[in-house]
Amino acid sequence: MKEITARVWVHISVQADAALTLLDLRGDGCTRISAPTDVVNARNHAAGRAFAKAISADHVDVDGIVYASRLTGEDVYAVFGRSIGKLVDEETGLLQNHPELPKILKRYGIGLVY
């Protein structure tokens, strides 16, 4: 419970006058650009980190990467540090007060022990 009460959440959006250019690695994205599938599917994140560093260094026109979470299948957006200025925080709050927390805990069968 301590870990949850110490955390916060934030809803982030792209600024109205900005656009993000993201490398899409969902579905067959890795195959289309001849990247190893370990970039997005490996349990060890080393390949993904190395790939992201290389893309960030070699492609300054790319703001980040979008890929499917290997655990939930949901989209994950990784924005490179140089592009953080294109984002704005819309809402923030304590994680324990997030209105969707009970639904998420139930969805994944997570119980909290006090």
C-alpha positions in Angstrom: 0.0 0.0 0.0 2.9 2.3 0.7 4.1 2.0 -2.8 0.8 3.0 -4.2 0.2 5.9 -1.9 3.6 7.4 -2.8 3.0 7.4 -6.5 1.2 9.9 -8.7 -0.4 9.7 -12.2 -0.4 12.2 -15.0 -2.5 12.5 -18.1 -0.3 13.9 -20.9 -1.3 15.3 -24.3 0.4 16.7 -27.3 0.3 20.5 -27.4 -2.4 21.9 -29.7 0.2 23.5 -32.1 2.5 20.5 -32.1 2.7 17.0 -33.6 4.7 14.0 -32.7 6.5 11.9 -35.3 6.6 8.3 -33.9 8.2 5.2 -35.2 5.4 2.6 -35.2 6.6 -0.8 -34.0 3.1 -2.3 -33.4 2.0 -5.4 -35.4 4.6 -6.0 -38.1 6.5 -2.8 -37.5 9.8 -4.4 -36.5 9.6 -6.7 -39.6 8.9 -3.8 -41.9 12.1 -2.0 -40.9 14.2 -5.2 -40.4 14.5 -4.6 -36.6 14.8 -7.6 -34.3 11.5 -8.5 -32.6 13.3 -8.5 -29.3 13.2 -4.8 -29.5 9.5 -4.9 -28.4 8.9 -8.5 -27.2 11.9 -9.6 -25.1 11.6 -10.0 -21.4 15.0 -8.3 -21.1 14.6 -4.7 -22.2 18.3 -4.2 -23.3 17.5 -4.7 -27.0 14.7 -2.1 -26.8 16.8 0.4 -25.0 19.7 0.0 -27.4 17.3 0.4 -30.4 15.7 3.5 -29.0 19.1 5.1 -28.3 20.1 4.4 -31.9 16.9 5.8 -33.4 17.1 8.9 -31.2 20.7 9.5 -32.2 20.5 8.8 -35.9 17.0 10.1 -36.7 16.5 13.6 -35.2 13.2 13.9 -37.0 11.7 11.1 -34.9 10.1 12.1 -31.6 9.7 8.6 -30.2 8.4 5.1 -30.6 5.0 3.5 -30.3 4.7 -0.2 -29.6 2.4 -2.8 -28.0 3.0 -3.7 -24.4 4.1 -7.4 -24.3 2.1 -7.8 -21.1 -1.2 -6.1 -21.9 -1.1 -5.5 -25.7 -2.0 -1.8 -25.0 -0.1 0.9 -26.9 3.0 2.3 -25.2 4.3 5.7 -26.3 8.0 6.3 -25.6 8.8 10.0 -26.3 12.5 11.0 -26.6 13.7 13.6 -24.2 14.3 16.2 -26.9 10.6 16.1 -27.7 9.2 16.5 -24.2 8.5 20.2 -24.9 5.8 19.1 -27.3 3.8 17.6 -24.4 1.6 19.2 -21.8 0.3 17.7 -18.6 -3.5 17.9 -18.5 -4.3 16.3 -15.1 -2.3 14.9 -12.2 -3.1 13.2 -8.9 -2.2 10.6 -6.3 -2.4 7.1 -7.8 -4.6 5.9 -4.9 -7.2 8.5 -5.9 -7.2 7.7 -9.6 -10.9 7.0 -10.6 -10.0 3.9 -12.7 -7.7 2.2 -10.1 -10.3 -0.2 -8.7 -11.3 -1.3 -12.2 -7.7 -1.8 -13.2 -6.9 -3.8 -10.1 -9.9 -6.0 -10.7 -9.1 -6.5 -14.4 -5.6 -7.9 -13.6 -6.7 -9.7 -10.5 -4.5 -7.6 -8.2 -5.3 -7.4 -4.5 -3.9 -4.9 -2.1 -2.7 -5.9 1.4 -2.6 -3.2 4.0 
